[in-house]
Amino acid sequence: MSEKTTKPEKKRLPQAPELIRHGEVRNGRLIRYYGKKSEVVIPDDITDIAEEAFRGNTFVTRVVLGRRVATIGPRAFQDCTSLLQVTFPSGLRQIGEQAFEGCRAMTALLLPRSVVSLGDSCFKGCTALRHVVLSASIEHIGRYAFCDCESLEELALPEGIATLHRCTFWGCRSLKSINIPESVRTLGRYIFARCAALREVDLSDSIVYVGIGAFSDCHSLTRVHMPNAIRVVSDYTFSCCTNLEAVELPDHINYIGNAAFAHCKKLKDITLSHEVKRIGHSAFMGCVSLEEITIPAAVQDIAPSCFAYCEALKTVTIDAPLKELEEHMFSHCFALESIRLPETLVKIEAEAFAKCTSLEVVEISPVLKAIEERAFWGCLSLKEISLPASLKVVEDEVFMNCLFLQTVIFANSRVKIKRGVFSGCDSLKTVVLPDGTFTFGKRSLKWGIPSGTRLVTHKELAAAEALMQKALETPIEDEEPEEATTPAEAEATDAMKE
């Protein structure tokens, strides 16, 4: 009687003796397998693969799980670097964290409909994994679940998932397309970061939040539609998307995060929502194709380096009542020719316009109080600048190496001018100061004023301008000059003819 019952078991479970000799089984749980067989069949009386049961086994290439296995524990097959194939039973419910992490030989994954949960990092680093079919019943995909699956090309996510957690597909550099179901409301931070082959993403309007760096370093991404419910463009969201040309931002965005679009080298145009209140540090830094930008009136704060190295930026319109222009704000914007600063501006921070080599015209705020270090350093095209009576301090090297700066007009006689303000301004001809103000004296050396520069008062400047205007208004008679009667007059007449 016993022989009849054991025969079918031996036929169904040919590897059971292998587990007995080289494994540890306790209360229906496979605790540990120590064998060196390439193919292992788990018997049907096993219900649970315990944590680290096969961890680091480099001999096994194929595993068939028994039909009663419901759970695969944490790190159960971690670093089984020769594992090619796993056959999952129809009753499997859960795959634990790091369960198959580092299984570099696995090429395909077919999960049964019964699976509802994938743990954190469960398939992380499965670098050969190319085809994945997920269960329609999955409700949870953990953090880093498919991180660094660099051969994965496409994936269909099932309906029912509400949140895609951080770094789920980070580093899937072959991933070209992915559908995001309507059920998803949140995309975790860095979820698609470094998916270098991802070209287009259409996010459904059900999504209300996109996390930090969600699409950073997606070098093939060309177009993105952001859902209407989004209120924040998080830090680094599209940072280093070097082929991104167009982004459709919703009307109710109120914050653009740090480096949100930094180094998007092909981004030519972007329209900011009229509700934007804050723009983060380096938000558009290195957008070398961006040609124009309008800062809406609702903006209260723009962090440093926001538009630094926007080399093609030519037109800037600031409608916002800003009080400070932060450091490096427009530094190295080589195409910027003119800018009108808001009338509310009281401070220009360090290197705000440094190396804006085409900048010719700057309309300064009438309430400006301070200009910080090297604010206009290297503005080669700047020829004249007029500073208001409200100005109290000009910090070190503000106009250093403005090689073609010719005229600077101060309206305040008590302005504090620091060291090297005009060093390298080799073309400086005139500095205009209020009447009765000090002469240069020793200050010339301190300020870096070149020899030959004239000090002119406002009164003298006004007189010169009046004389020039009168000369322009005087009609020129088109008559032949009279015959010269003296050698000097003859010489002057010849000069006029020449």
Summary of the structure (lengths in Angstrom):
residues: 498
radius of gyration: 36.0
end to end distance: 132.0
largest distance: 149.4
contacts: 1708
relative contact order: 0.04
helix: 10%
strand: 21%
